Amino acid sequence: MTETIVGIGTRKGLWLARSTDRASWQLEGPHFLMSEVLSLLFDTRAGRNRLLVGFRSSHWGPSLQHSDDLGRTWVEHPEGSIRFPEDTDTALKATWQLVADPHDDQVVWAGTEPQGLWRSEDAGETFTLNRGLWDHPHRPEWGEGAGGGAIHTVLPSPVDRQSMLVAMSTGGVYNTRDGGTSWNPGNKGIHAYFMPHDEWPEFGQCVHKVARDPEVPSRLYCQNHRGVYRSEDDGVTWQSIEEGLPTNFGMTVVTHPRRGETLWLVPITSDYQHVPPDAQLQVQRSDDGGRTWRTQANGLPHTWTNVLRDAACTDGDPDEPGLYVGTRNGEVYASTDGGESFSLLATQLPDVYCVRALTVA
C-alpha cells in the first residue's frame, strides 16, 4: 500500500495531508502555528524520511527545521542552519527554496532572501553560502519584486553535476557550468517591459518560476512577470510560448515528472489584477512543450483568488502523478487524472505559500 503526503505551507503554519487512495485525506496540523511556511522538501534519499521546512516568525525571525519522521517530531540546529558569514554584513530574511541534489544524496540546496544560494553536505542541517554567486558583480543591481529579493528557483542539472540554474526576483536567470565557481546571466529573449532604457537587458528580469523537462534536461520552461518561455539550451536563450494562453501573467509552472513536453501553468489576469481570468480558477496544460494549450477547470471554483509560485506541484505516483494546487484563500485542490478534474483536498486554511507532495510505499 502506498501513502501520499501533501505538505501545505501557509501564512500561519504547516499542514500535512495524508491519504492511501488520493481521494480521502486526513489533515494534520498546524505545525509552526503563526509562522509563514515558505519552503518544503521531502527527502527520501539514502533511506531517510526527512521533511525540511523553511519558515519565518514575525517574532523570532527565519528558521529551518527538519523532521526525520515526516512531521511527527522536529529538530532545529542550535546555531541556525543558514547563517550569513560575518563579512557579508547581511542577515537571513527567509528561505524560499529547498532542493535535493540529484547526484549526491547528502547534498541539499537552498535559495534565500536576500539573494543567496546555499549548499548543505549533511542533508540540510547546516549550509554554506555559494560565494561565486554572492560576489557576482551584478548583485548590487539586483532588485526586489513585490515579494522581496530572493532566489526562488534552484535547478541542478540531472545529467551534469557541474551545471545548475537559479532564478530570482529580480535579476532573472543565472547559470553555472563549473560547479558554482562562476555564474553567467541566461536571460536572452526574456522581455523586461518595466526597464526604462532597455526592455531586453542582460539581467534584471522578474522571472517568477522555472521548471525542467523530465525527458530533455536542457529544455526549460519559464513563467515570467508577463511572458511564458521555453529554452532548448539549458537556460541560455529563450523563446516565447505564450500564444494561445488567456494571459501571459502568472506565478508558477509545473512539469510532468516523467512525460516530456507536458506542463501546467496557472494563469492570472495581469500584474495589477491578481485574479484568475474571468474569475475562473484554472490550469493551462500543454502536451507539446507550449506550442498549444488547453484549459482545465473541471472541479475548480469561480473565485477571486490566485496561486503563488510554489503553491503547485506533482507527486511521485508511479501510474498517474497527482497534481496539487493551493490558493491564497486557503483551499487546496488535487487531481489524479492529469488535471482533467480536481477535487477539494483542504479548505479554510490560511494563504497557501507552498505545496509539496510525496508518495511512499
N, C-alpha and C positions, 0 to 999 in steps of 0.2 A: 504494500500500500504506500502510495506517495502522499506527501503533505506539501501544500503550498502555503508559504508565509509571505504576507504583504506588509512591508513596513511603511507607515504613513507618518511622515514628519510634518508637523503643523506649527502654527504660530504660538501654540500653547502646549506643546508636548508631542510625544511619540505614541502612536497606537500600533499594535500588531494584530493583523487579521490572519486567522489560521483556518484551513479547510482541507478536507481529504477528497472533495469532489468539485471544488471551484464553483459550487452552486450555493451552498450554505456556509456561512462564515461565523467564526467565534472571534469577537473583538476583545482585545486585552489592552489595558492602559487606563490612564496615561502614565508613561514614564517621563521624567523631567518636566513635570507639570509647570506651566507658565514660562517655559523656555522655548525659544524659536529653534526648532529642529530643522537644520538646513541641508544636511548631507547624511547619507546612509550607505553602508557597504555590507552586504552579506559575503563572508569569505569562508568557503568550504574547502580550500586547498589544503593539502598536507594533512587531511583528516580533521581539520578544525570545524567547529560550528560557531564561528565568530560573527558577531554583529558589531560594526563600528558606527558610532554616531557622533556627528559634529553638531553642537548646539550652542546657543547663546542666551545667557540670562541677563535681564536688564539690571540685576543687582550684582551678580558675580562675574559677569563677562563671559567670554567664549571658553568652551571646554570641548574635549574629545574623550569619550569613554568607550569601553568595549565590553561585550558580554560573550563569554565562551559557552553559554547555554541558550543562545538565541533569545535573550531578553529576560531571562528569569533573575539573573544577578548581574551586577555591573562593577567595573573596575576603572578607576581613574589614576593615571600616572601621578605620583606625588608632586612632581615638579612641572607638570603640564606636558602634554605630548608634543605641542608645537609652540616653540618659543623663538622669536627673532633674535639673532645674535646682537650683542650689545653695540657693535659698531654700526648697525643699521639705524639706530635711534628710532626704532619702529616697534609698535605693539600689534599683536594679532587682534583683528576685529571679528573675524568669522572664518569658519572652514566651510567652503561651498561645494567641494567635490572630494570624493574618496573613491579610488580606483585600484583594483588588484592588477599587479603586473602579470602579463601572460607568460613570462619567461622564467621568473624566479618566484617560488611560492612563499618566500618570506618578505617580498617587496610590496609595499603599498605606496601609492602616490596621492598627494593631497594638493588641492588648489585653494588658495585663501584670498581673503580681503585683509590688507592691501594685496596687490597682485604678486603673489608668491607661489612658487612651485616647490613642493617638499617631497623628499624620499624617505621612506621608512624601510629598514632592513630587519625589523623584528615584528613583522605582521601588524604594524600600526600602533605600537606602544610608544615609540619615540621617532622623531623626524628631523631631517637635516635640510636646510634651505639650499636650493639649487642656485649657486652664485652666478652661473653663466647667464641665467635669465634675469636675476635680480639686478645685476650690474650692467645690464644691457644699456647702451647709450640712448635708446628710445624711451626708457622708463620715465624720465621726468615729464615726458609729453603724453603719457597715457592718462586718459581722463577717467571720469566716473559716469556710469549710466545712472538711470533712475534708482537702481538698487545698490549703487555704490560701485567702486572699482575693484573687480575680483576676477581671478581665474576660475571659471565655472565649468570648463571642459578640459579634460585630460585624456588623450587617446594614445597610449603606447601602441606601436605597430606590433601586430601579432606575428610578423614574419622577420622583423629586423629589430633586435634588441637595442640597437643604437639610435633608432628612429622614434620620434614622438611628435605629436601635435598638441598644442594647447590653444585655447581661445579665451578671450577676456572681453569684458565691457568696462571701459572702451579701450581699444588697442587693436583688436582683431585677432587674426590667426598668426601664430609663430610656430616654426618647425625647427627641430634639431635632427641632424644625421650623424652626430658624433657623441651620443650618449649624454647630451645636455651641456657640453662644454661651450658650444656656440649655438646661437639661435638666429634665424632669418625670418622676416615677415613673409607671410604667404597669403596676401590679400588681393592679388591681381585679378580684376574682374568683379570685385565686390564694391557696390556703389555706396558712397557715404554722402547722401544728399545734403546733410546738415553741415558739411565742411564749407566754410565761406570762400576759400580760394581755389580748392582742388577737390572735386567730388569723386576722384578716383585716386586717393592718396596711397602711398606705400604702406602706411599703417594709420590707425586711428578709427577704424570701422567699429561699429557697435554690433558685433556678432553675438547672437543670442544663444545658439547651441549648434554643435556639430556632431554628426553620428557617422560611423564607419559601416561600409557594406560588408556583409559576412563572407561573401564569395570572392570578391575582388578587393583586397585590403587597401589598395591605392585609390579606391573610389570612395569619396566622402560626400556627405550632404550637409548643407548649412542653412539654418533659418537665421536670417539677418534682421536687423531693425529696418524693415521694408526690404524685401528681397528674399528669394529662395534660390539656392545654387547647388550645383554638383561640380566636384573636382575629379578628374581622372588621373592626376599626377601627384596624389598624396598631399593635397593641400597647398600646392604652389600656385596654380591658376584655377579660376572658377568660371562656370557658365550658368546663366540664368535658366531655371526650370519652373518659373512661376506662371507661365502661360497655362490657362485652364483652371487656376485657383480662384476662389471667390475674393481673396485678398492676399497681398504678399506680406502681411504682417502677422507675427505670431511669436511664440517664445520657445517652443520645443520642436524637436524632430527625433523620431524613434525608428530604428531599422529592425527588420525581422532578424532574429538571432541566427537563422540558418539559410533563408531563402534570399538570394541575391536580387538586387534592384527593387525590393519591397520595402516601403517605408510609409510612415504616417506623420502627418502634421496636424496641429490643432489651430485652425485659423482664428484670428482676432481682427475685428473690423479695421482698426487703424491704431497708430501710436498715440492718438488723442481720444479715441473711443475704445476703451478696453472692454469690449463686449463681443460675443460671437456674431457673425454675420446674420442679419435678420433675427437676432436673439435666439438662434438655434445652436446649442452646443453640438459640435460635430467634429469628426476627424476626416481628413482628406487622405485617401490611400492611393499610392501608385504602385503598380507591379512591373513597371518598365523604367525604373530609375528616374522618374519625374517627367517623362515625355507626355504622359496622360495622367489624369487624376479623376477620382470619383468620390462622391460624398457618402459617408457612413454616419448615420444619425439614429438608427433604429434603437430605441431604448434610452436615448439621451434627451434631456428636457429642453423645452423653451425656457431660457434663462438669461440673466444679465451678468452672469459671472464669466470668468475666464480661467485659463490653465497656465501655470508658471513653468519655467524652463525645465525643471527636474521633476515635475509632478506627473510624468507619464513614463511608462516602462513596459517591458515584456518579462515573462518568467521563463523558466527552463524546461517546461513540459516537453517530453520527447515526441509527442504526437502533434499537438497543435498548441503552440505557445499562447499563453494568455496575454491580453493587452489591458493595461490599467491606466486610468486617467483620474486625477484628483483635481478638484476645483477650489476656487477661492471662497466659495460659500460652504465649504466643509463636506462636500459629497465626493465619494469615490465610486467609479464605475468600472466594471470588469467585463471583458469579452473573451470567450473561449472559441470563437469562430473567425478570428482574424479581423474583428471589427464589424462584422455583418450585423451583430446585435449586441447590446450591452444590457447588463443588469446592475442594480444598485448594490454595492458592497457595503458601504457605510454612509451615514448621513449625520447631520448636526454636529460635525466636528468643527474645530477652528479652521482658518485658512490653511489649505494644504500647500506646503512648500516643496516637498519631495516625496516620491513614491519609488520603492524598490521591492522586487519580488524574488523569491527563492523557491525552487521545488526540490524536495529532498525525499529519498527513498525511506 
